Amino acid sequence: MRTQPITLTAHARFRMDQRGVSTDSIELALRHGDAFPCGKGDRCFFISHKCVKRHRDLHQHKGIAVILTRDGEVKTVYRNRDLRPRDLFRQWDLSSARVHPAPKHGRRGIVLN
C-alpha cells in the first residue's frame, strides 16, 4: 500500500482539471490498479475490468490510468473506458514508421513520418 504523498506535475494537474479526474481516483488507481511498465522507467496504473471485479467500489473509477515517473511523480492522468491495459499505448499509428537497422550498440530506432 502506498504511504508517501502524491506529487503531481503541472501537466498532471492540468489534465486532471481538463478530464475531470479526482485525487481520489488517482489514489485508488495507485492502490488497487493493475501496474505495468510504460517506457523510460515510468509505470502505468490502470483500473481495469478485473480491478472492478476484485473491488466493486471501483466501478465509477473504471478506466482511470495514471502514469507515474520513476521518481514517484504523477506525470499524467486520463480516463479510458473502452480499451484494455495492453492497448493503452497504441495511440500512434506506426504503420508508416520505418525501423532502422541496428547500430553497433544493438538498438533499433523507429522514425515516425
MDTraj code that builds the backbone (N, CA, C; nanometers):
import mdtraj as md
import numpy as np

residues = "MET ARG THR GLN PRO ILE THR LEU THR ALA HIS ALA ARG PHE ARG MET ASP GLN ARG GLY VAL SER THR ASP SER ILE GLU LEU ALA LEU ARG HIS GLY ASP ALA PHE PRO CYS GLY LYS GLY ASP ARG CYS PHE PHE ILE SER HIS LYS CYS VAL LYS ARG HIS ARG ASP LEU HIS GLN HIS LYS GLY ILE ALA VAL ILE LEU THR ARG ASP GLY GLU VAL LYS THR VAL TYR ARG ASN ARG ASP LEU ARG PRO ARG ASP LEU PHE ARG GLN TRP ASP LEU SER SER ALA ARG VAL HIS PRO ALA PRO LYS HIS GLY ARG ARG GLY ILE VAL LEU ASN".split()
xyz = np.array([
    [0.0835, -0.1181, 0.0000],
    [0.0000, 0.0000, 0.0000],
    [0.0877, 0.1240, 0.0000],
    [0.0498, 0.2231, -0.0734],
    [0.1269, 0.3453, -0.0908],
    [0.1126, 0.4337, 0.0317],
    [0.2252, 0.4787, 0.0899],
    [0.2193, 0.5613, 0.2100],
    [0.2683, 0.7039, 0.1857],
    [0.3492, 0.7248, 0.0821],
    [0.4007, 0.8590, 0.0576],
    [0.2957, 0.9451, -0.0131],
    [0.3004, 1.0779, 0.0081],
    [0.2013, 1.1650, -0.0557],
    [0.2187, 1.1663, -0.2076],
    [0.1106, 1.1962, -0.2764],
    [0.1121, 1.2007, -0.4218],
    [0.1646, 1.3362, -0.4671],
    [0.2650, 1.3349, -0.5543],
    [0.3195, 1.4572, -0.6128],
    [0.2743, 1.4639, -0.7577],
    [0.2155, 1.5765, -0.7955],
    [0.1644, 1.5941, -0.9309],
    [0.2496, 1.6939, -1.0073],
    [0.2761, 1.6644, -1.1330],
    [0.3412, 1.7630, -1.2197],
    [0.2352, 1.8651, -1.2610],
    [0.2802, 1.9777, -1.3137],
    [0.1869, 2.0803, -1.3620],
    [0.0990, 2.0229, -1.4732],
    [0.1591, 1.9394, -1.5574],
    [0.0838, 1.8762, -1.6662],
    [-0.0271, 1.7871, -1.6097],
    [0.0051, 1.7096, -1.5062],
    [-0.0947, 1.6201, -1.4469],
    [-0.2087, 1.7001, -1.3850],
    [-0.1780, 1.8106, -1.3182],
    [-0.2839, 1.8953, -1.2605],
    [-0.3750, 1.9502, -1.3702],
    [-0.3139, 1.9967, -1.4797],
    [-0.3908, 2.0494, -1.5926],
    [-0.4829, 1.9422, -1.6491],
    [-0.4287, 1.8207, -1.6692],
    [-0.5082, 1.7106, -1.7255],
    [-0.6178, 1.6656, -1.6291],
    [-0.5902, 1.6672, -1.4994],
    [-0.6935, 1.6321, -1.4021],
    [-0.8128, 1.7264, -1.4139],
    [-0.7845, 1.8562, -1.4189],
    [-0.8914, 1.9555, -1.4315],
    [-0.9640, 1.9404, -1.5646],
    [-0.8879, 1.9221, -1.6699],
    [-0.9454, 1.9116, -1.8037],
    [-1.0328, 1.7873, -1.8191],
    [-0.9905, 1.6763, -1.7585],
    [-1.0578, 1.5475, -1.7789],
    [-1.1490, 1.5074, -1.6643],
    [-1.1566, 1.5899, -1.5613],
    [-1.2457, 1.5612, -1.4502],
    [-1.2053, 1.4410, -1.3672],
    [-1.0765, 1.4209, -1.3493],
    [-1.0254, 1.3098, -1.2696],
    [-0.9904, 1.3629, -1.1310],
    [-1.0433, 1.2998, -1.0279],
    [-1.0217, 1.3465, -0.8908],
    [-0.8955, 1.2848, -0.8303],
    [-0.8502, 1.3449, -0.7211],
    [-0.7351, 1.2882, -0.6500],
    [-0.7724, 1.1534, -0.5888],
    [-0.8992, 1.1360, -0.5527],
    [-0.9433, 1.0054, -0.5018],
    [-0.9261, 0.8971, -0.6077],
    [-0.9586, 0.9296, -0.7325],
    [-0.9420, 0.8331, -0.8415],
    [-0.7952, 0.7968, -0.8600],
    [-0.7080, 0.8962, -0.8488],
    [-0.5639, 0.8708, -0.8623],
    [-0.5156, 0.7807, -0.7499],
    [-0.5574, 0.8112, -0.6278],
    [-0.5161, 0.7284, -0.5135],
    [-0.5649, 0.5848, -0.5288],
    [-0.6889, 0.5669, -0.5739],
    [-0.7424, 0.4321, -0.5927],
    [-0.6697, 0.3574, -0.7039],
    [-0.6347, 0.4276, -0.8112],
    [-0.5597, 0.3638, -0.9198],
    [-0.4225, 0.3200, -0.8712],
    [-0.3567, 0.4039, -0.7929],
    [-0.2243, 0.3680, -0.7417],
    [-0.2323, 0.2554, -0.6395],
    [-0.3401, 0.2483, -0.5651],
    [-0.3529, 0.1461, -0.4613],
    [-0.4023, 0.0130, -0.5165],
    [-0.5037, 0.0172, -0.6059],
    [-0.5691, -0.1064, -0.6497],
    [-0.5538, -0.1372, -0.7985],
    [-0.5003, -0.0448, -0.8763],
    [-0.4936, -0.0630, -1.0206],
    [-0.3893, -0.1641, -1.0644],
    [-0.4081, -0.2158, -1.1856],
    [-0.3080, -0.3028, -1.2470],
    [-0.1881, -0.2163, -1.2844],
    [-0.0688, -0.2600, -1.2507],
    [0.0526, -0.1829, -1.2786],
    [0.1356, -0.2545, -1.3838],
    [0.1905, -0.1754, -1.4758],
    [0.2805, -0.2309, -1.5760],
    [0.3727, -0.1200, -1.6251],
    [0.4925, -0.1565, -1.6747],
    [0.5862, -0.0554, -1.7237],
    [0.5345, 0.0077, -1.8528],
    [0.5648, 0.1360, -1.8694],
    [0.5182, 0.2043, -1.9915],
    [0.6271, 0.2914, -2.0519],
    [0.7513, 0.2515, -2.0376],
    [0.8609, 0.3193, -2.1067],
    [0.9342, 0.4214, -2.0227],
    [1.0637, 0.4320, -2.0463],
    [1.1526, 0.5290, -1.9819],
    [1.1467, 0.5221, -1.8295],
    [1.1218, 0.4055, -1.7754],
    [1.1179, 0.3883, -1.6310],
    [0.9854, 0.4254, -1.5678],
    [0.8889, 0.4720, -1.6471],
    [0.7577, 0.5081, -1.5945],
    [0.6748, 0.3825, -1.5710],
    [0.5734, 0.3958, -1.4865],
    [0.4793, 0.2865, -1.4605],
    [0.3389, 0.3384, -1.4823],
    [0.2541, 0.2550, -1.5381],
    [0.1143, 0.2891, -1.5584],
    [0.0304, 0.2086, -1.4597],
    [-0.0613, 0.2763, -1.3952],
    [-0.1577, 0.2129, -1.3060],
    [-0.2942, 0.2332, -1.3687],
    [-0.3661, 0.1240, -1.3886],
    [-0.4893, 0.1277, -1.4655],
    [-0.5992, 0.0529, -1.3917],
    [-0.7151, 0.1151, -1.3760],
    [-0.8293, 0.0482, -1.3143],
    [-0.9054, -0.0236, -1.4259],
    [-0.8784, -0.1512, -1.4374],
    [-0.9335, -0.2341, -1.5450],
    [-1.0621, -0.3032, -1.4998],
    [-1.1199, -0.3792, -1.5917],
    [-1.2390, -0.4584, -1.5600],
    [-1.2081, -0.5574, -1.4478],
    [-1.0891, -0.6148, -1.4504],
    [-1.0503, -0.7109, -1.3466],
    [-1.0417, -0.6442, -1.2100],
    [-0.9901, -0.5212, -1.2067],
    [-0.9833, -0.4482, -1.0790],
    [-1.1229, -0.4236, -1.0235],
    [-1.2150, -0.3899, -1.1116],
    [-1.3530, -0.3635, -1.0687],
    [-1.4173, -0.4915, -1.0175],
    [-1.3855, -0.6055, -1.0789],
    [-1.4389, -0.7328, -1.0300],
    [-1.3848, -0.7646, -0.8905],
    [-1.2573, -0.7317, -0.8663],
    [-1.1970, -0.7569, -0.7347],
    [-1.2491, -0.6599, -0.6295],
    [-1.2724, -0.5357, -0.6678],
    [-1.3157, -0.4301, -0.5755],
    [-1.4360, -0.3593, -0.6374],
    [-1.5533, -0.3995, -0.6000],
    [-1.6763, -0.3464, -0.6606],
    [-1.6891, -0.1947, -0.6446],
    [-1.6318, -0.1382, -0.5400],
    [-1.6441, 0.0060, -0.5176],
    [-1.5633, 0.0890, -0.6184],
    [-1.4866, 0.0257, -0.7050],
    [-1.4074, 0.0972, -0.8064],
    [-1.4850, 0.1212, -0.9362],
    [-1.6110, 0.0782, -0.9415],
    [-1.6855, 0.0847, -1.0675],
    [-1.6881, 0.2250, -1.1282],
    [-1.7092, 0.3269, -1.0473],
    [-1.7167, 0.4632, -1.1025],
    [-1.5806, 0.5157, -1.1462],
    [-1.4733, 0.4477, -1.1086],
    [-1.3381, 0.4897, -1.1454],
    [-1.2795, 0.4040, -1.2580],
    [-1.3613, 0.3155, -1.3150],
    [-1.3139, 0.2241, -1.4192],
    [-1.2549, 0.3022, -1.5368],
    [-1.1386, 0.2605, -1.5816],
    [-1.0747, 0.3228, -1.6966],
    [-0.9754, 0.4318, -1.6619],
    [-0.9600, 0.4647, -1.5343],
    [-0.8629, 0.5675, -1.4949],
    [-0.7218, 0.5106, -1.5132],
    [-0.6386, 0.5859, -1.5814],
    [-0.4980, 0.5489, -1.5996],
    [-0.4117, 0.6602, -1.5418],
    [-0.3112, 0.6214, -1.4656],
    [-0.2191, 0.7151, -1.4027],
    [-0.0786, 0.6752, -1.4441],
    [-0.0040, 0.7698, -1.5007],
    [0.1351, 0.7446, -1.5374],
    [0.2226, 0.8049, -1.4287],
    [0.3044, 0.7202, -1.3685],
    [0.3908, 0.7596, -1.2579],
    [0.5356, 0.7516, -1.3034],
    [0.6127, 0.8594, -1.2808],
    [0.7531, 0.8587, -1.3184],
    [0.8329, 0.7717, -1.2215],
    [0.9557, 0.7436, -1.2578],
    [1.0397, 0.6630, -1.1680],
    [1.0694, 0.7365, -1.0375],
    [1.0530, 0.8699, -1.0376],
    [1.0728, 0.9496, -0.9165],
    [0.9484, 0.9545, -0.8290],
    [0.8395, 0.8941, -0.8738],
    [0.7177, 0.8891, -0.7955],
    [0.6211, 1.0037, -0.8204],
    [0.6470, 1.0850, -0.9219],
    [0.5559, 1.1934, -0.9563],
    [0.4504, 1.1433, -1.0542],
    [0.3288, 1.1950, -1.0407],
    [0.2245, 1.1642, -1.1376],
    [0.2498, 1.2512, -1.2594],
    [0.2768, 1.1864, -1.3718],
    [0.3099, 1.2571, -1.4960],
    [0.1848, 1.3036, -1.5700],
    [0.0860, 1.2149, -1.5815],
    [-0.0408, 1.2495, -1.6453],
    [-0.1471, 1.1508, -1.6018],
    [-0.2722, 1.1877, -1.6231],
    [-0.3856, 1.1010, -1.5917],
    [-0.4869, 1.1117, -1.7046],
    [-0.5593, 1.0039, -1.7269],
    [-0.6687, 1.0083, -1.8230],
    [-0.7658, 0.8960, -1.7949],
    [-0.8800, 0.9043, -1.8575],
    [-0.9850, 0.8038, -1.8427],
    [-1.0000, 0.7340, -1.9769],
    [-0.9967, 0.6028, -1.9740],
    [-1.0057, 0.5254, -2.0968],
    [-1.0936, 0.4041, -2.0697],
    [-1.2219, 0.4167, -2.0894],
    [-1.3158, 0.3091, -2.0562],
    [-1.3200, 0.1980, -2.1607],
    [-1.2798, 0.2258, -2.2824],
    [-1.3000, 0.1306, -2.3912],
    [-1.1875, 0.0306, -2.4106],
    [-1.0662, 0.0649, -2.3696],
    [-0.9515, -0.0185, -2.4039],
    [-0.9012, -0.0991, -2.2858],
    [-0.8383, -0.2105, -2.3190],
    [-0.7714, -0.2921, -2.2177],
    [-0.6338, -0.2322, -2.1919],
    [-0.5708, -0.2645, -2.0779],
    [-0.4407, -0.2049, -2.0463],
    [-0.3351, -0.2232, -2.1545],
    [-0.3335, -0.3375, -2.2210],
    [-0.2293, -0.3584, -2.3207],
    [-0.2482, -0.2683, -2.4421],
    [-0.3689, -0.2126, -2.4602],
    [-0.3968, -0.1259, -2.5736],
    [-0.3771, 0.0223, -2.5422],
    [-0.3419, 0.0551, -2.4201],
    [-0.3351, 0.1956, -2.3790],
    [-0.2363, 0.2764, -2.4610],
    [-0.1286, 0.2155, -2.5010],
    [-0.0229, 0.2919, -2.5659],
    [-0.0175, 0.2685, -2.7157],
    [-0.1276, 0.2243, -2.7729],
    [-0.1375, 0.2095, -2.9183],
    [-0.1995, 0.3346, -2.9780],
    [-0.1613, 0.4489, -2.9264],
    [-0.2192, 0.5752, -2.9708],
    [-0.1587, 0.6210, -3.1021],
    [-0.0359, 0.5850, -3.1276],
    [0.0292, 0.6286, -3.2501],
    [0.0067, 0.5256, -3.3591],
    [-0.0134, 0.5725, -3.4778],
    [-0.0249, 0.4838, -3.5921],
    [0.1161, 0.4565, -3.6434],
    [0.1681, 0.3396, -3.6161],
    [0.3050, 0.3056, -3.6545],
    [0.3108, 0.2363, -3.7903],
    [0.1998, 0.2362, -3.8634],
    [0.2004, 0.1688, -3.9929],
    [0.2938, 0.2380, -4.0922],
    [0.3158, 0.3687, -4.0743],
    [0.4045, 0.4407, -4.1663],
    [0.5443, 0.4594, -4.1077],
    [0.5709, 0.3987, -3.9934],
    [0.7020, 0.4130, -3.9301],
    [0.8045, 0.3240, -4.0000],
    [0.9277, 0.3717, -4.0032],
    [1.0379, 0.2924, -4.0596],
    [1.1260, 0.2442, -3.9452],
    [1.1641, 0.1191, -3.9495],
    [1.2550, 0.0648, -3.8496],
    [1.3954, 0.0684, -3.9081],
    [1.4847, 0.1379, -3.8389],
    [1.6223, 0.1490, -3.8855],
    [1.7020, 0.0253, -3.8445],
    [1.8015, -0.0117, -3.9237],
    [1.8852, -0.1249, -3.8842],
    [1.9567, -0.0959, -3.7529],
    [1.9883, -0.2010, -3.6815],
    [2.0519, -0.1857, -3.5507],
    [2.1925, -0.1262, -3.5651],
    [2.2219, -0.0192, -3.4901],
    [2.3575, 0.0346, -3.4911],
    [2.4507, -0.0576, -3.4139],
    [2.5743, -0.0179, -3.3988],
    [2.6741, -0.1046, -3.3357],
    [2.6367, -0.1450, -3.1944],
    [2.5649, -0.0581, -3.1197],
    [2.5311, -0.0923, -2.9818],
    [2.4091, -0.1834, -2.9723],
    [2.3472, -0.2198, -3.0848],
    [2.2438, -0.3218, -3.0856],
    [2.1010, -0.2737, -3.0731],
    [2.0769, -0.1449, -3.0615],
    [1.9403, -0.0956, -3.0504],
    [1.8865, -0.0559, -3.1854],
    [1.7566, -0.0703, -3.2022],
    [1.6913, -0.0293, -3.3272],
    [1.6074, 0.0941, -3.2995],
    [1.6025, 0.1831, -3.3945],
    [1.5250, 0.3053, -3.3763],
    [1.4049, 0.3089, -3.4682],
    [1.2986, 0.3752, -3.4251],
    [1.1795, 0.3902, -3.5062],
    [1.1633, 0.5379, -3.5364],
    [1.1405, 0.5708, -3.6622],
    [1.1194, 0.7078, -3.7038],
    [0.9766, 0.7219, -3.7507],
    [0.9032, 0.8153, -3.6906],
    [0.7669, 0.8399, -3.7325],
    [0.7641, 0.9422, -3.8428],
    [0.6864, 0.9166, -3.9466],
    [0.6754, 1.0102, -4.0588],
    [0.5772, 1.1188, -4.0292],
])
top = md.Topology()
chain = top.add_chain()
for i, resn in enumerate(residues, 1):
    res = top.add_residue(resn, chain, resSeq=i)
    for name in ("N", "CA", "C"):
        top.add_atom(name, md.element.get_by_symbol(name[0]), res)
traj = md.Trajectory(xyz[None], top)
